[in-house]
């Protein structure tokens, strides 16, 4: 599927969970001895989008009056993620999850950042309407320690989807910018066909 804003085939359905891993463009935000190679590696792994383009995706068309948004971002894209969340119709509430990345060996992932060495990613949480009435578990932990999948750049751990389901149960949910099909979730992304649960 071509990554063109007005061609996104969102299904005619309203969702109460939006789970998104936007393809942030890094540009000059990377700190590395070889920024160009790192940026090329990311753009080879997936198509990136500008923050403005992500903001203007028609997400408002598919969200329920009461809806929660879980959005992955990097620390350098935090202001962008908050802007996107607001444009999509959500009010930022908290950091839902922190993914402490592990290598397959169990060793802590650690790579160069501009100010500190990096080893984690964050997933923001925002709401529209009243979502507390749908919360079925309040004991879900923020910290997710999981191994990263070396077969796909930036693939997020299944443990996060499981935590979201534990929090909110079986209400309608969709993963945007999905890179795989997951049972119980509708999905949209240029690496998967649109999948809608009937």
Contact map, one row per residue, 1 for C-alpha under 8 A:
111000000000000000000000000000000000000000000000000000000000000000000000000000000000000000000000000000000000000000000000000000000000000000000000000000000000000000000000000000000000000000001110100000
111100100000000000000000000000000000000000000000000000000000000000000000000000000000000000000000000000000000000000000000000000000000000000000000000000000000000000000000000000000000000000000100000000
111110110000000000000000000000000000000000000010000000000000000000000000000000000000000000000000000000000000000000000000000000000000000000000000000000000000000000000000000000000000000000000100000000
011111110000000000000000000000000000000000000000000000000000000000000000000000000000000000000000000000000000000000000000000000000000000000000000000000000000000000000000000000000000000000000000000000
001111110000000000000000000000000000000000000000000010011100000000000000000000000000000000000000000000000000000000000000000000000000000000000000000000000000000000000000000000000000000000000000000000
000111110000000000000000000000000000000000000000000000001000000000000000000000000000000000000000000000000000000000000000000000000000000000000000000000000000000000000000000000000000000000000000000000
011111111000000000000000000000000000000000000000000000000000000000000000000000000000000000000000000000000000000000000000000000000000000000000000000000000000000000000000000000000000000000000000000000
001111111100000000000000000000000000000000000000000000000000000000000000000000000000000000000000000000000000000000000000000000000000000000000000000000000000000000000000000000000000000000000000000000
000000111110000000000000000000000000000000000000000000000000000000000000000000000000000000000000000000000000000000000000000000000000000000000000000000000000000000000000000000000000000000000000010000
000000011111000000000000000000000000000000000000000000000000010000000000000000000000000000000000000000000000000000000000000000000000000000000000000000000000000000000000000000000000000000010000010000
000000001111100000000000000000000000000000000000000000000000010000000000000000000000000000000000000000000000000000000000000000000000000000000000000000000000000000000000000000000000000000000000000100
000000000111110000000000000000000000000000000000000000000000010000000000000000000000000000000000000000000000000000000000000000000000000000000000000000000000000000000000000000000000000000000000000000
000000000011111000000000000000000000000000000000000000000000010000000000000000000000000000000000000000000000000000000000000000000000000000000000000000000000000000000000000000000000000000000000000000
000000000001111100000000000000000000000000000000000000000000111100000000000000000000000000000000000000000000000000000000000000000000000000000000000000000000000000000000000100000000000000000000000000
000000000000111111000000000000000000000000000000000000000000011100100000000000000000000000000000000000000000000000000000000000000000000000000000000000000000000000000000001111000000000000000000000000
000000000000011111000000000000000000000000000000000000000000001111110000000000000000000000000000000000000000000000000000000000000000000000000000000000000000000000000000001110000000000000000000000000
000000000000001111100000000000000000000000000000000000000000000000111100000000000000000000000000000000000000000000000000000000000000000000000000000000000000000000000000001111000000000000000000000000
000000000000001111110000000000000000000000000000000000000000001000111100000000000000000000000000000000000000000000000000000000000000000000000000000000000000000000000000000011110000000000000000000000
000000000000000011111000000000000000000000000000000000000000000000001110000000000000000000000000000000000000000000000000000000000000000000000000000000000000000000000000000011110000000000000000000000
000000000000000001111100000000000000000000000000000000000000000000001111000000000000000000000000000000000000000000000000000000000000000000000000000000000000000000000000000000111100000000000000000000
000000000000000000111110000000000000000000000000000000000000000000000011100000000000000000000000000000000000000000000000000000000000000000000000000000000000000000000000000000011100000000000000000000
000000000000000000011111000000000000000000000000100001000000000000000011100000000000000000000000000000000000000000000000000000000000000000000000000000000000000000000000000000011000000000000000000000
000000000000000000001111100000000000000000000111100000000000000000000000000000000000000000000000000000000000000000000000000000000000000000000000000000000000000000000000000000001000000000000000000000
000000000000000000000111110000000000000000000001111000000000000000000000100010000000000000000000000000000000000000000000000000000000000000000000000000000000000000000000000000000000000000000000000000
000000000000000000000011111000000000000000000001111000000000000000000000000000000000000000000000000000000000000000000000000000000000000000000000000000000000000000000000000000000000000000000000000000
000000000000000000000001111111000000001000000000000000000000000000000000000000000000000000000000000000000000000000000000000000000000000000000000000000000000000000000000000000000000000000000000000000
000000000000000000000000111111000000001000000000000000000000000000000000000000000000000000000000000000000000000000000000000000000000000000000000000000000000000000000000000000000000000000000000000000
000000000000000000000000011111100010000000000000000000000000000000000000000000000000000000000000000000000000000000000000000000000000000000000000000000000000000000000000000000000000000000000000000000
000000000000000000000000011111100000000000000000000000000000000000000000000100000000000000000000000000000000000000000000000000000000000000000000000000000000000000000000000000000000000000000000000000
000000000000000000000000011111110010011000000000000000000000000000000000000000000000000000000000000000000000000011000000000000000000000000000000000000000000000000000000000000000000000000000000000000
000000000000000000000000000111111010000000000000000000000000000000000000000000000000000000000000000000000000000111000000000000000000000000000000000000000000000000000000000000000000000000000000000000
000000000000000000000000000001111110010000000000000000000000000000000000000000000000000000000000000000000000000111000000000000000000000000000000000000000000000000000000000000000000000000000000000000
000000000000000000000000000000111110000000000000000000000000000000000000000000000000000000000000000000000000000000000000000000000000000000000000000000000000000000000000000000000000000000000000000000
000000000000000000000000000000011111110000000000000000000000000000000000000000000000000000000000000000000000000000000000000000000000000000000000000000000000000000000000000000000000000000000000000000
000000000000000000000000000101111111111000000000000000000000000000000000000000000000000000000000000000000000000000000000000000000000000000000000000000000000000000000000000000000000000000000000000000
000000000000000000000000000000000111111100000000000000000000000000000000000000000000000000000000000000000000000000000000000000000000000000000000000000000000000000000000000000000000000000000000000000
000000000000000000000000000000000111111110000000000000000000000000000000000000000000000000000000000000000000000000000000000000000000000000000000000000000000000000000000000000000000000000000000000000
000000000000000000000000000001010111111111000000000000000000000000000000000000000000000000000000000000000000000000000000000000000000000000000000000000000000000000000000000000000000000000000000000000
000000000000000000000000011001000011111111100000000000000000000000000000000000000000000000000000000000000000000000000000000000000000000000000000000000000000000000000000000000000000000000000000000000
000000000000000000000000000000000001111111110000000000000000000000000000000000000000000000000000000000000000000000000000000000000000000000000000000000000000000000000000000000000000000000000000000000
000000000000000000000000000000000000111111111000000000000000000000000000000000000000000000000000000000000000000000000000000000000000000000000000000000000000000000000000000000000000000000000000000000
000000000000000000000000000000000000011111111100000000000000000000000000000000000000000000000000000000000000000000000000000000000000000000000000000000001000000000000000000000000000000000000000000000
000000000000000000000000000000000000001111111111000000000000000000000000000000000000000000000000000000000000000000000000000000000000000000000000000000000000000000000000000000000000000000000000000000
000000000000000000000000000000000000000111111110000000000000000000000000000000000000000000000000000000000000000000000000000000000000000000000000000000000000000000000000000000000000000000000000000000
000000000000000000000000000000000000000011111110000000000000000000000000000000000000000000000000000000000000000000000000000000000000000000000000000000011000000000000000000000000000000000000000000000
000000000000000000000010000000000000000001111111000000000000000000000000000000000000000000000000000000000000000000000000000000000000000000000000000000000000000000000000000000000000000000000000000000
001000000000000000000010000000000000000000111111100000000000000000000000000000000000000000000000000000000000000000000000000000000000000000000000000000000000000000000000000000000000000000000000000000
000000000000000000000011100000000000000000100111110000000000000000000000000000000000000000000000000000000000000000000000000000000000000000000000000000000000000000000000000000000000000000000000000000
000000000000000000000111100000000000000000000011111011000000000000000000000000000000000000000000000000000000000000000000000000000000000000000000000000000000000000000000000000000000000000000000000000
000000000000000000000001100000000000000000000001111111000000000000000000000000000000000000000000000000000000000000000000000000000000000000000000000000000000000000000000000000000000000000000000000000
000000000000000000000001100000000000000000000000111111100000000000000000000000010001000000000000000000000000000000000000000000000000000000000000000000000000000000000000000000000000000000000000000000
000000000000000000000000000000000000000000000000011111110000000000000000000000000000000000000000000000000000000000000000000000000000000000000000000000000000000000000000000000000000000000000000000000
000010000000000000000000000000000000000000000000111111111000000000000000000000000000000000000000000000000000000000000000000000000000000000000000000000000000000000000000000000000000000000000000000000
000000000000000000000100000000000000000000000000111111111000000000000000000000000001000000000000000000000000000000000000000000000000000000000000000000000000000000000000000000000000000000000000000000
000000000000000000000000000000000000000000000000001111111000000000000000000000000011101100000000000000000000000000000000000000000000000000000000000000000000000000000000000000000000000000000000000000
000010000000000000000000000000000000000000000000000111111100000000000000000000000000001100000000000000000000000000000000000000000000000000000000000000000000000000000000000000000000000000000000000000
000011000000000000000000000000000000000000000000000011111110000000000000000000000000000100000000000000000000000000000000000000000000000000000000000000000000000000000000000000000000000000000000000000
000010000000000000000000000000000000000000000000000000011111110000000000000000000000000100000000000000000000000000000000000000000000000000000000000000000000000000000000000000000000000000000000000000
000000000000000000000000000000000000000000000000000000001111111000000000000000000000000100000000000000000000000000000000000000000000000000000000000000000000000000000000000000000000000000000000000000
000000000000000000000000000000000000000000000000000000000111111000000000000000000000000110000000000000000000000000000000000000000000000000000000000000000000000000000000000000000000000000000000000000
000000000000010000000000000000000000000000000000000000000111111000000000000000000000000000000000000000000000000000000000000000000000000000000000000000000000000000000000000000000000000000000000000000
000000000111111000000000000000000000000000000000000000000111111100000000000000000000000000000000000000000000000000000000000000000000000000000000000000000000000000000000000000000000000000000000000000
000000000000011101000000000000000000000000000000000000000011111111100000000000000000000000000000000000000000000000000000000000000000000000000000000000000000000000000000000000000000000000000000000000
000000000000011100000000000000000000000000000000000000000000011111100000000000000000000000000000000000000000000000000000000000000000000000000000000000000000000000000000000000000000000000000000000000
000000000000000100000000000000000000000000000000000000000000001111100000000000000000000000000000000000000000000000000000000000011000000000000000000000000000000000000000000000000000000000000000000000
000000000000000100000000000000000000000000000000000000000000001111110000000000000000000000000000000000000000000000000000000000111110000000000000000000000000000000000000000000000000000000000000000000
000000000000001111000000000000000000000000000000000000000000001111111000000000000000000000000000000000000000000000000000000000111110000000000000000000000000000000000000000000000000000000000000000000
000000000000000111000000000000000000000000000000000000000000000001111100000000000000000001000000000000000000000000000000000011110010000000000000000000000000000000000000000000000000000000000000000000
000000000000000011110000000000000000000000000000000000000000000000111110000000000000100001000000000000000000000000000000000111100000000000000000000000000000000000000000000000000000000000000000000000
000000000000000011110000000000000000000000000000000000000000000000011111000000000000000000000001000000000000000000000000001111000000000000000000000000000000000000000000000000000000000000000000000000
000000000000000000111100000000000000000000000000000000000000000000001111100000001000100000000000000000000000000000000000001110000000000000000000000000000000000000000000000000000000000000000000000000
000000000000000000011100000000000000000000000000000000000000000000000111110000000000000000000000000000000000000000000000111100000000000000000000000000000000000000000000000000000000000000000000000000
000000000000000000001101000000000000000000000000000000000000000000000011111011001000000000000000000000000000000000000000111100000000000000000000000000000000000000000000000000000000000000000000000000
000000000000000000000000000000000000000000000000000000000000000000000001111111000000000000000000000000000000000000000000110000000000000000000000000000000000000000000000000000000000000000000000000000
000000000000000000000000000000000000000000000000000000000000000000000000111111000000000000000000000000000000000000000000110000000000000000000000000000000000000000000000000000000000000000000000000000
000000000000000000000000000010000000000000000000000000000000000000000000011111100000000000000000000000000000000000000000000000000000000000000000000000000000000000000000000000000000000000000000000000
000000000000000000000001000000000000000000000000000000000000000000000000111111111000000000000000000000000000000000000000000000000000000000000000000000000000000000000000000000000000000000000000000000
000000000000000000000000000000000000000000000000000000000000000000000000111111111100000000000000000000000000000000000000000000000000000000000000000000000000000000000000000000000000000000000000000000
000000000000000000000000000000000000000000000000000000000000000000000000000111111110000000000000000000000000000000000000000000000000000000000000000000000000000000000000000000000000000000000000000000
000000000000000000000000000000000000000000000000001000000000000000000000000011111111000000000000000000000000000000000000000000000000000000000000000000000000000000000000000000000000000000000000000000
000000000000000000000000000000000000000000000000000000000000000000000010100011111111100000000000000000000000000000000000000000000000000000000000000000000000000000000000000000000000000000000000000000
000000000000000000000000000000000000000000000000000000000000000000000000000001111111110000010000000000000000000000000000000000000000000000000000000000000000000000000000000000000000000000000000000000
000000000000000000000000000000000000000000000000000000100000000000000000000000111111111000000000000000000000000000000000000000000000000000000000000000000000000000000000000000000000000000000000000000
000000000000000000000000000000000000000000000000001001100000000000000000000000011111111100000000000000000000000000000000000000000000000000000000000000000000000000000000000000000000000000000000000000
000000000000000000000000000000000000000000000000000000100000000000001010000000001111111111110000000000000000000000000000000001000000000000000000000000000000000000000000000000000000000000000000000000
000000000000000000000000000000000000000000000000000000000000000000000000000000000111111111110000000000000000000000000000000000000000000000000000000000000000000000000000000000000000000000000000000000
000000000000000000000000000000000000000000000000000000110000000000000000000000000011111111000000000000000000000000000000000000000000000000000000000000000000000000000000000000000000000000000000000000
000000000000000000000000000000000000000000000000000000111111000000000000000000000001111111000000000000000000000000000000000000000000000000000000000000000000000000000000000000000000000000000000000000
000000000000000000000000000000000000000000000000000000000001000000000000000000000000111111100000000000000000000000000000000000010000000000000000000000000000000000000000000000000000000000000000000000
000000000000000000000000000000000000000000000000000000000000000000011000000000000000111111110000000000000000000000000000000001110000000000000000000000000000000000000000000000000000000000000000000000
000000000000000000000000000000000000000000000000000000000000000000000000000000000000110011111000000000000000000000000000000001110000000000000000000000000000000000000000000000000000000000000000000000
000000000000000000000000000000000000000000000000000000000000000000000000000000000100110001111100000000000000000000000000000111100000000000000000000000000000000000000000000000000000000000000000000000
000000000000000000000000000000000000000000000000000000000000000000000000000000000000000000111110000000000000000000000000000111100000000000000000000000000000000000000000000000000000000000000000000000
000000000000000000000000000000000000000000000000000000000000000000000000000000000000000000011111000000000000000000000000000111000000000000000000000000000000000000000000000000000000000000000000000000
000000000000000000000000000000000000000000000000000000000000000000000000000000000000000000001111110000000000000000000000011110000000000000000100000000000000000000000000000000000000000000000000000000
000000000000000000000000000000000000000000000000000000000000000000000100000000000000000000000111110000000000000000000000011110000000000000000100000000000000000000000000000000000000000000000000000000
000000000000000000000000000000000000000000000000000000000000000000000000000000000000000000000011111000000000000000000000011100000000000000001111000000000000000100000000000000000000000000000000000000
000000000000000000000000000000000000000000000000000000000000000000000000000000000000000000000011111100000000000000000001111000000000000000000111000000000000000000000000000000000000000000000000000000
000000000000000000000000000000000000000000000000000000000000000000000000000000000000000000000000111110000000000000000001111000000000000000000011110000000000000000000000000000000000000000000000000000
000000000000000000000000000000000000000000000000000000000000000000000000000000000000000000000000011111000001000000000011100000000000000000000011110000000000000000000000000000000000000000000000000000
000000000000000000000000000000000000000000000000000000000000000000000000000000000000000000000000001111100001100000000011100000000000000000000000111100000000000000000000000000000000000000000000000000
000000000000000000000000000000000000000000000000000000000000000000000000000000000000000000000000000111111111100000000000000000000000000000000000111100000000000000000000000000000000000000000000000000
000000000000000000000000000000000000000000000000000000000000000000000000000000000000000000000000000011111111100000000000000000000000000000000000001100000000000000000000000000000000000000000000000000
000000000000000000000000000000000000000000000000000000000000000000000000000000000000000000000000000001111110000000000000000000000000000000000000001100000000000000000000000000000000000000000000000000
000000000000000000000000000000000000000000000000000000000000000000000000000000000000000000000000000001111110000000000000000000000000000000000000000000000000000000000000000000000000000000000000000000
000000000000000000000000000000000000000000000000000000000000000000000000000000000000000000000000000001111111000000000000000000000000000000000000001000000000000000000000000000000000000000000000000000
000000000000000000000000000000000000000000000000000000000000000000000000000000000000000000000000000001111111100000000000000000000000000000000000000000000000000000000000000000000000000000000000000000
000000000000000000000000000000000000000000000000000000000000000000000000000000000000000000000000000111100111110000000010000000000000000000000000000000000000000000000000000000000000000000000000000000
000000000000000000000000000000000000000000000000000000000000000000000000000000000000000000000000000011100011111000000111000000000000000000000000000000000000000000000000000000000000000000000000000000
000000000000000000000000000000000000000000000000000000000000000000000000000000000000000000000000000000000001111100001110000000000000000000000000000000000000000000000000000000000000000000000000000000
000000000000000000000000000000000000000000000000000000000000000000000000000000000000000000000000000000000000111110001110000000000000000000000000000000000000000000000000000000000000000000000000000000
000000000000000000000000000000110000000000000000000000000000000000000000000000000000000000000000000000000000011111011100000000000000000000000000000000000000000000000000000000000000000000000000000000
000000000000000000000000000001110000000000000000000000000000000000000000000000000000000000000000000000000000001111111100000000000000000000000000000000000000000000000000000000000000000000000000000000
000000000000000000000000000001110000000000000000000000000000000000000000000000000000000000000000000000000000000111111000000000000000000000000000000000000000000000000000000000000000000000000000000000
000000000000000000000000000000000000000000000000000000000000000000000000000000000000000000000000000000000000000011111000000000000000000000000000000000000000000000000000000000000000000000000000000000
000000000000000000000000000000000000000000000000000000000000000000000000000000000000000000000000000000000000000111111100000000000000000000000000000000000000000000000000000000000000000000000000000000
000000000000000000000000000000000000000000000000000000000000000000000000000000000000000000000000000000000000011111111110000000000000000000000000000000000000000000000000000000000000000000000000000000
000000000000000000000000000000000000000000000000000000000000000000000000000000000000000000000000000000000000111110011111000000000000000000000000000000000000000000000000000000000000000000000000000000
000000000000000000000000000000000000000000000000000000000000000000000000000000000000000000000000000110000001111000001111100000000000000000000000000000000000000000000000000000000000000000000000000000
000000000000000000000000000000000000000000000000000000000000000000000000000000000000000000000000011110000000100000000111110000000000000000000000000000000000000000000000000000000000000000000000000000
000000000000000000000000000000000000000000000000000000000000000000000001111000000000000000000000011110000000000000000011111000000000000000000000000000000000000000000000000000000000000000000000000000
000000000000000000000000000000000000000000000000000000000000000000000001111000000000000000000011111000000000000000000001111100000000000000000000000000000000000000000000000000000000000000000000000000
000000000000000000000000000000000000000000000000000000000000000000000111100000000000000000000011111000000000000000000000111110000000000000000000000000000000000000000000000000000000000000000000000000
000000000000000000000000000000000000000000000000000000000000000000001111100000000000000000011111100000000000000000000000011111000000000000000000000000000000000000000000000000000000000000000000000000
000000000000000000000000000000000000000000000000000000000000000000011110000000000000000000011111000000000000000000000000001111100000000000000000000000000000000000000000000000000000000000000000000000
000000000000000000000000000000000000000000000000000000000000000000011100000000000000100001111100000000000000000000000000000111110000000000000000000000000000000000000000000000000000000000000000000000
000000000000000000000000000000000000000000000000000000000000000001111000000000000000000001111000000000000000000000000000000011111110000000000000000000000000000000000000000000000000000000000000000000
000000000000000000000000000000000000000000000000000000000000000011110000000000000000000011100000000000000000000000000000000001111110000000000000000000000000000000000000000000000000000000000000000000
000000000000000000000000000000000000000000000000000000000000000011100000000000000000000000000000000000000000000000000000000000111110000000000000000000000000000000000000000000000000000000000000000000
000000000000000000000000000000000000000000000000000000000000000001100000000000000000000000000000000000000000000000000000000000111111100000000000000000000000000000000000000000000000000000000000000000
000000000000000000000000000000000000000000000000000000000000000001110000000000000000000000000000000000000000000000000000000000111111111000000000000000000000000000000000000000000000000000000000000000
000000000000000000000000000000000000000000000000000000000000000000000000000000000000000000000000000000000000000000000000000000000111111000000000000000000000000000000000000000000000000000000000000000
000000000000000000000000000000000000000000000000000000000000000000000000000000000000000000000000000000000000000000000000000000000111111000000000000000000000000000000000000000000000000000000000000000
000000000000000000000000000000000000000000000000000000000000000000000000000000000000000000000000000000000000000000000000000000000011111100000000000000000000000000000001100000000000000000000000000000
000000000000000000000000000000000000000000000000000000000000000000000000000000000000000000000000000000000000000000000000000000000011111111000000000000000000000000000011100000000000000000000000000000
000000000000000000000000000000000000000000000000000000000000000000000000000000000000000000000000000000000000000000000000000000000000011111000000000000000000000000000111100000000000000000000000000000
000000000000000000000000000000000000000000000000000000000000000000000000000000000000000000000000000000000000000000000000000000000000001111110000000000000000000000000111000000000000000000000000000000
000000000000000000000000000000000000000000000000000000000000000000000000000000000000000000000000000000000000000000000000000000000000001111110000000000000000000000000010000000000000000000000000000000
000000000000000000000000000000000000000000000000000000000000000000000000000000000000000000000000000000000000000000000000000000000000000011111000000000000000000000000000000000000000000000000000000000
000000000000000000000000000000000000000000000000000000000000000000000000000000000000000000000000000000000000000000000000000000000000000011111100000000000000000000100110000000000000000000000000000000
000000000000000000000000000000000000000000000000000000000000000000000000000000000000000000000000100000000000000000000000000000000000000000111111000000000000000000000000000000000000000000000000000000
000000000000000000000000000000000000000000000000000000000000000000000000000000000000000000000011110000000000000000000000000000000000000000011111000000000000000000000000000000000000000000000000000000
000000000000000000000000000000000000000000000000000000000000000000000000000000000000000000000000111100000000000000000000000000000000000000001111100000000000000000000000000000000000000000000000000000
000000000000000000000000000000000000000000000000000000000000000000000000000000000000000000000000111100000000000000000000000000000000000000001111110000000000001100000000000000000000000000000000000000
000000000000000000000000000000000000000000000000000000000000000000000000000000000000000000000000001111000000000000000000000000000000000000000011111000000000000000000000000000000000000000000000000000
000000000000000000000000000000000000000000000000000000000000000000000000000000000000000000000000001111000000000000000000000000000000000000000001111100000000101000000000000000000000000000000000000000
000000000000000000000000000000000000000000000000000000000000000000000000000000000000000000000000000011110100000000000000000000000000000000000000111110000000100000000000000000000000000000000000000000
000000000000000000000000000000000000000000000000000000000000000000000000000000000000000000000000000011110000000000000000000000000000000000000000011111000011100000000000000000000000000000000000000000
000000000000000000000000000000000000000000000000000000000000000000000000000000000000000000000000000000000000000000000000000000000000000000000000001111111111100000000000000000000000000000000000000000
000000000000000000000000000000000000000000000000000000000000000000000000000000000000000000000000000000000000000000000000000000000000000000000000000111111000000000000000000000000000000000000000000000
000000000000000000000000000000000000000000000000000000000000000000000000000000000000000000000000000000000000000000000000000000000000000000000000000011111000000000000000000000000000000000000000000000
000000000000000000000000000000000000000000001000000000000000000000000000000000000000000000000000000000000000000000000000000000000000000000000000000011111110000000000000000000000000000000000000000000
000000000000000000000000000000000000000001001000000000000000000000000000000000000000000000000000000000000000000000000000000000000000000000000000000011111110000000000000000000000000000000000000000000
000000000000000000000000000000000000000000000000000000000000000000000000000000000000000000000000000000000000000000000000000000000000000000000000000010011111000000000000000000000000000000000000000000
000000000000000000000000000000000000000000000000000000000000000000000000000000000000000000000000000000000000000000000000000000000000000000000000000110011111100000000000000000000010000000000000000000
000000000000000000000000000000000000000000000000000000000000000000000000000000000000000000000000000000000000000000000000000000000000000000000000000110000111110100000000000000000000000000000000000000
000000000000000000000000000000000000000000000000000000000000000000000000000000000000000000000000000000000000000000000000000000000000000000000000011110000011111110000000000000000000000000000000000000
000000000000000000000000000000000000000000000000000000000000000000000000000000000000000000000000000000000000000000000000000000000000000000000000000000000001111111000000000000000000000000000000000000
000000000000000000000000000000000000000000000000000000000000000000000000000000000000000000000000000000000000000000000000000000000000000000000001010000000000111111100000000000000000000000000000000000
000000000000000000000000000000000000000000000000000000000000000000000000000000000000000000000000100000000000000000000000000000000000000000000001000000000001111111110000000000000000000000000000000000
000000000000000000000000000000000000000000000000000000000000000000000000000000000000000000000000000000000000000000000000000000000000000000000000000000000000111111111000000000000000000000000000000000
000000000000000000000000000000000000000000000000000000000000000000000000000000000000000000000000000000000000000000000000000000000000000000000000000000000000011111111100000000000000000000000000000000
000000000000000000000000000000000000000000000000000000000000000000000000000000000000000000000000000000000000000000000000000000000000000000010000000000000000001111111110000000000000000000000000000000
000000000000000000000000000000000000000000000000000000000000000000000000000000000000000000000000000000000000000000000000000000000000000000000000000000000000000111111111100000000000000000000000000000
000000000000000000000000000000000000000000000000000000000000000000000000000000000000000000000000000000000000000000000000000000000000000000000000000000000000000011111111110000000000000000000000000000
000000000000000000000000000000000000000000000000000000000000000000000000000000000000000000000000000000000000000000000000000000000000000110010000000000000000000001111111100000000000000000000000000000
000000000000000000000000000000000000000000000000000000000000000000000000000000000000000000000000000000000000000000000000000000000000001111010000000000000000000000111111100000000000000000000000000000
000000000000000000000000000000000000000000000000000000000000000000000000000000000000000000000000000000000000000000000000000000000000011110000000000000000000000000011111111000000000000000000000000000
000000000000000000000000000000000000000000000000000000000000000000000000000000000000000000000000000000000000000000000000000000000000011100000000000000000000000000011111111000000000000000000000000000
000000000000000000000000000000000000000000000000000000000000000000000000000000000000000000000000000000000000000000000000000000000000000000000000000000000000000000001001111100000000000000000000000000
000000000000001110000000000000000000000000000000000000000000000000000000000000000000000000000000000000000000000000000000000000000000000000000000000000000000000000000001111110000000000000000000000000
000000000000011110000000000000000000000000000000000000000000000000000000000000000000000000000000000000000000000000000000000000000000000000000000000000000000000000000000011111000000000010000000000000
000000000000001111100000000000000000000000000000000000000000000000000000000000000000000000000000000000000000000000000000000000000000000000000000000000000000000000000000001111100000000011000000000000
000000000000001011100000000000000000000000000000000000000000000000000000000000000000000000000000000000000000000000000000000000000000000000000000000000000000000000000000000111110000000011110000000000
000000000000000001110000000000000000000000000000000000000000000000000000000000000000000000000000000000000000000000000000000000000000000000000000000000000000000000000000000011111100000011110000000000
000000000000000001111100000000000000000000000000000000000000000000000000000000000000000000000000000000000000000000000000000000000000000000000000000000000000000000000000000001111100000000111000000000
000000000000000000011110000000000000000000000000000000000000000000000000000000000000000000000000000000000000000000000000000000000000000000000000000000000000000000000000000000111110000000111100000000
000000000000000000011000000000000000000000000000000000000000000000000000000000000000000000000000000000000000000000000000000000000000000000000000000000000000000000000000000000111111100000111111000000
000000000000000000000000000000000000000000000000000000000000000000000000000000000000000000000000000000000000000000000000000000000000000000000000000000000010000000000000000000001111100000001111000000
000000000000000000000000000000000000000000000000000000000000000000000000000000000000000000000000000000000000000000000000000000000000000000000000000000000000000000000000000000000111110000000011000000
000000000000000000000000000000000000000000000000000000000000000000000000000000000000000000000000000000000000000000000000000000000000000000000000000000000000000000000000000000000111111011100001001000
000000000000000000000000000000000000000000000000000000000000000000000000000000000000000000000000000000000000000000000000000000000000000000000000000000000000000000000000000000000001111111100000000000
000000000000000000000000000000000000000000000000000000000000000000000000000000000000000000000000000000000000000000000000000000000000000000000000000000000000000000000000000000000000111110000000000000
000000000000000000000000000000000000000000000000000000000000000000000000000000000000000000000000000000000000000000000000000000000000000000000000000000000000000000000000000000000000011111000000000010
000000000000000000000000000000000000000000000000000000000000000000000000000000000000000000000000000000000000000000000000000000000000000000000000000000000000000000000000000111100000111111100000000110
000000000000000000000000000000000000000000000000000000000000000000000000000000000000000000000000000000000000000000000000000000000000000000000000000000000000000000000000000011100000110111110000011110
000000000000000000000000000000000000000000000000000000000000000000000000000000000000000000000000000000000000000000000000000000000000000000000000000000000000000000000000000001111100110011111001111100
000000000100000000000000000000000000000000000000000000000000000000000000000000000000000000000000000000000000000000000000000000000000000000000000000000000000000000000000000001111100000001111101111000
100000000000000000000000000000000000000000000000000000000000000000000000000000000000000000000000000000000000000000000000000000000000000000000000000000000000000000000000000000011110000000111111110000
111000000000000000000000000000000000000000000000000000000000000000000000000000000000000000000000000000000000000000000000000000000000000000000000000000000000000000000000000000001110000000011111100000
100000000000000000000000000000000000000000000000000000000000000000000000000000000000000000000000000000000000000000000000000000000000000000000000000000000000000000000000000000000111000000001111100000
000000000000000000000000000000000000000000000000000000000000000000000000000000000000000000000000000000000000000000000000000000000000000000000000000000000000000000000000000000000111100000111111110000
100000000000000000000000000000000000000000000000000000000000000000000000000000000000000000000000000000000000000000000000000000000000000000000000000000000000000000000000000000000000000000111111111000
000000001100000000000000000000000000000000000000000000000000000000000000000000000000000000000000000000000000000000000000000000000000000000000000000000000000000000000000000000000000000001111001111100
000000000000000000000000000000000000000000000000000000000000000000000000000000000000000000000000000000000000000000000000000000000000000000000000000000000000000000000000000000000000100001110000111110
000000000010000000000000000000000000000000000000000000000000000000000000000000000000000000000000000000000000000000000000000000000000000000000000000000000000000000000000000000000000000011100000011111
000000000000000000000000000000000000000000000000000000000000000000000000000000000000000000000000000000000000000000000000000000000000000000000000000000000000000000000000000000000000000111000000001111
000000000000000000000000000000000000000000000000000000000000000000000000000000000000000000000000000000000000000000000000000000000000000000000000000000000000000000000000000000000000000000000000000111
